[in-house]
Amino acid sequence: AAGMFLRLLSDVRWQVANPKWRRMTCSQRSTSSTAEPHPVSLPAQAQVVICGGGIMGTSVAYHLSKMGWKDIVLLEQGRLAAGTTRFCAGIVSTARHVSIERKMANYSNKLYQQLERETGVKTGYVKTGSISLAQTQDRLISLKRIASSLNVMGIPCEIITPKQVAQLHPLINIHDLVGAMYVPEDALVSSANVSLALATAASRNGVRIHERTSVSHVSVQKGRVTGVETDRGQIQCQYFVNCAGQWAYELGHSGEEPVNIPLHACEHFYLLTHPLKEPLASDLPTIVDPDGRIYIRNWQGGILSGGFEKNPKPLFTEGRNQLEIQNLQEDWDHFEPLLSALLRRMPDLEALQIMQLVNCPESFTPDMRCIMGESPTVRGYFVLAGMNSAGISYGGGAGKYLAEWMVDGYPSENVWPLDLKRFGTLQSSRTFLRHRVMEVMPLMCDLKVPRWDFQTGRQLRTSPLYDRLDAQGARWMEKHGFERVKYFVPPGKDLLDLDQSKTFYKPDWFDIVGSEVKCCKEAVCVIDMSSFTKFEISSAGDQALESLQYLFSNDLDVPVGHVVHTGMLNEKGGYENDCSIARLSKRSFFMISPTDQQVHCWAWLKNRLPDDSSLTMEDVTWKYTALNLIGPRAVDVLSELSYAPITPEHFPSLFCKEMSVGYANGIRVMSITHTGEPGFMLYIPIEYALHVYNEVMNMGQKYGIRNAGYYALRSLRIEKFFAFWGQDLDAFTTPMECGREFQVKLEKGMQFVGQEALLEQKQNGVYKRFTMFILEDHDTDMDLWPWWGEPIFRNGRYVGKTTSSAYSYTLERHVCLGFVQHFDEKTGEELVVTADFINQGEYEIDIAGQRFQAKAKLYPFSSLFTHRRRKDEVELSGYQRE
Amino acid sequence: FYLTPPQVNSILKANEYSFKVPEFDGKNVSSVLGFDSNQLPANAPIEDRRSAATCLQTRGMLLGVFDGHAGFACAQAVSERLFYYIAVSLLPHETLLEIENAVESGRALLPILQWHKHPNDYFSKEASKLYFNSLRTYWQELIDLNSGETTDVKEALINAFKRLDNDISLEAQVGDPNSFLNYLVLRVAFSGATACVAHVDGVDLHVANTGDSRAMLGVQEEDGSWSAVNLSYDHNAQNEHEVERVKREHPKSEEKSLVKQDRLLGLLMPFRAFGDVKFKWSIELQKRVVESGPDQLNDNEYTKFIPPNYHTPPYLTAEPEVIHHKLRPQDKFLVLATDGLWETMHRQDVARIVGEYLTGVHHQQPIAVGGYKVTLGQMHGLLTERRARISSVFEDQNAATHLIRHAVGNNEFGTVDHERLSKMLSLPEELARMYRDDITIIVVQFNSHVIGACQNED
């Protein structure tokens, strides 16, 4: 059957010298294969070795060779494009939820379109367009959000009526539809042939391709890739690229130094039929019916239809030796719901004859986004895998970004949402992956509402207070495996009701969070923020200070006991991390970073700190529970508990002191909050956590203390225009662009990373500007809520996108944060963004196609900072993280 | 008017009963995992009975279904008494002596059976003394007889059946000074009952059958599919051997009148049964007993009516046919059921439905299109039907209930049709018997591991 498929799905085959290879099964990994003669022996060394000859591997090879890297070897264990790539349905669609995914798909589409001309290999590219159907109003909102984003990218896209759907496709039953999204430039390709075309072009550019060669493991010395071991010998190399698809996890674990690539395969079924009596046109649009969980494309006069069922079947959990891909069984009973959906959508297909039900495993990742980038533990080890069944859509763009990453040091776009370093070892348990992908695969078709949380693989990392908080009504979300409180359901509220807060409109927790915010503003709240990443860096001499001064933009040579907010910038001045660093002693520093920085920041520092045995860095995240006391009465609670003077004279803002709280000693208290409200962060050794929490709650009673969660925090920080790394800030954002010049000490007497870029920006101005928008004519109760990623229009022209938003209970308005750019009206060229440019525009925010007037502000409302502390100590910094 | 699914379920589940054999620590592990049983009445009141008990003085478990006719009295009596007769027949001489001595000296009696009863399965209190005395007479005779040989199960079963039927007959002839009891014993004797009883001890399975209830073994083939093996022969007109036997036992002159319209003497469906003294006693005896009996009996047209062509009684016997089967690991379950089930379902379907129920749905044969020409519509129909079959499995916690659901509700595709089920269950009492018979089912599940281990020991 495998042989048949290559013939069915591809018209052209990869030309290989030795025809004997054809007869071999493709995913053999046997060691006895030496019996088969290979025409070309492997080179002894190469700059880059790519493992995997599917769409990802060939795309990386193609782009690397285009960018001028020539010394590349691509190894494929079977034949080129023989794995998931060959069985792939071949739909290239830009209708994606995540911005970077849309960009990748858009690039892929353009690349594939001209690939046949470039290489002479027939790719089967047909511009059919795609129609995504909505059976419900919520689905239509979701589609409208995508449509808004596609339009500002210059991708034609329109929301159409069911009648228009019927005009575009003759077979569709439209009776249960409320609307649809039409993307006319989406396309169909033969994915195997696209892959072969990329291989052909790469090969012409000098890439050496070896089929039937399996990589057994990657050799590592001193944290760097030095070569690969294959069943046909060794190749020395500087770079290794793992494009092994669903085997990427296993390959990552095969070496002595494991590289965690969290992905897991699931069976995926699609149906092929014989042609209709009147064969379907090859340019008939592809139908995606997410409510029916299916897609339908024309295929050789008949149809190809598959889907993402609610009860996926994960496989290869114990590794690859269980089953060969080719031998996977068709499972009609499993396919039944999808077949029902298909016949409901196209009832006339009843009489159509079945050709085959194809079982084609796909790999899925824990967060539904693909995996790209360099290993945090092994330098030179790159990964591109885990495409969540959109491999052909992403293939071109993903290969391009990875090639840029290898050649230039970083891609031309912010790919943090796809970065391998967003995961750590904690997402690598096979059980976790198996359970999580069973949730992820159905999500492919589920409605993407704001603030949804994964249900599986939870309660992995928890604060010692977890049970206490849970008993008090905490509702949880998860970040980097850590359980964090969203809000507390007050006793007496209907709990069931509250769990159904999946809506694009005003959510049911609105009043609950409102009262938490009120308490933060008027009394005192406690928020468990233990998930923060915490490092300690110290040295025998001055190495720690010197290294940190070089790696961070702010001046860290402050008196002991001071806390400094600073960016960790890259050469272009962009934020790799945004953190606060307390100087504990002359030679030791305590560094707090966002939760999901644990792997990335560690790798960044490890790779840049001098190799000096007297300089130590320790991850102490697990050692401290972090409690945020927030609100005007925080100072009262703390002073009563510590019998220490907490007045501004003794404990000024941005200060860190070890003190006792209750019976517990050695609590690191910092006079910072992450919201702009007055308050303190308490870093408590975990064994004291419960004690301190109890003391705080008991003592706080008379000041009206209550628990609060991250939703309250979020509302507070956004209304005060505090940016958050990973949401608002990324590697392409500099402090100059978000109003944080004051956190940069250009003249601190020594060079630091990103200094030159910042100096240049200071002279020439910035090309984007972080701006706060207050929605003007937005009805909180009736209108759709902003989320993030909404297009911003200035005087009717697109100028940028929002990055986060929240309802401000103080302003009683929605606040969106986002970046404004200035495109030349004629050329589209990016121009410098001045304060005048921002201030002189009329703004609108596009929420799912509906535009709302907004007022732009470059500085926060000072009236919001109502402190009991001295006015001059008020920290007006845009500093926050979640 | 339709019954809602919960109403249907409450009717179907009213009489369901399950028993799980407790697991002992290594010793005395049973080859029986447990059993599910259930009854669905068509007659009002129901004339079927069921029994299940564990033998306490010997090893093994007894399970039986009893289909009464001309009233429930005989089936009720047999369901109470037969297992005691079997248990006593199986007891070694010493135990019999011990029991007799205990009774003699008024000491506590060794318990013989542990019953597994649904609350609706009752024993008559009034007759217990009478029944006990008859049983005691039986074991006293067994003690006197003391053959010294070890008891053969087959022989014990046959003896017990015959002895109980004999006692029923005698009790009716002798009568009882208590008028209620006197009427009871007569009703027991004049009504009839078939019996299908299984005795399971390790890998030894004996089925003793009298009449047209049936025992069937469910066997799982190597490919996972299910097949049925009969462990009893129906004693009715469809069974040639039975017809021959009856003819053999009576003069040739009666050959034509013996079996008419597939009935014994043109009247009785089962060719073997307990009670039914009208087919066993001489005409004189019948007349004498009826005339001296209570008025209720005299007024009853049925009891007074003498079967036509009644020349050489007895025409009927309670002697069972016994089949011995050595259990194998592939023998997964045993179904004992009255003819109400077998009239509506083929044994092959019974094997499949119970097999799929007990193992979950995973063993449904996967569908492969292969080279066949199948349209999407055809495939969809097939898959929907398979899914319906699966979903009906999940409704029931009891294999017997599941089987009844299919027996009553199956449509032409072999899947449960709620509409049909609802109609059948909402029939008025007087009509129900026209569409279906009483159904009684016991499904015994075997422990393949224990059976496999026993086999290896042998």
Interface residues (C-beta under 8 A of the other chain):
Chain A: L271 T273 Q329 E330 D331 W332 D333 F335 E336 L339 S340 L342 L343 L349 E350 A351 L352 Q353 I354 Q356 L357
Chain B: Q364 P366 I367 A368 V369 K373 V374 T375 L376 G377 M379 H380 L383 T384 R386 R387
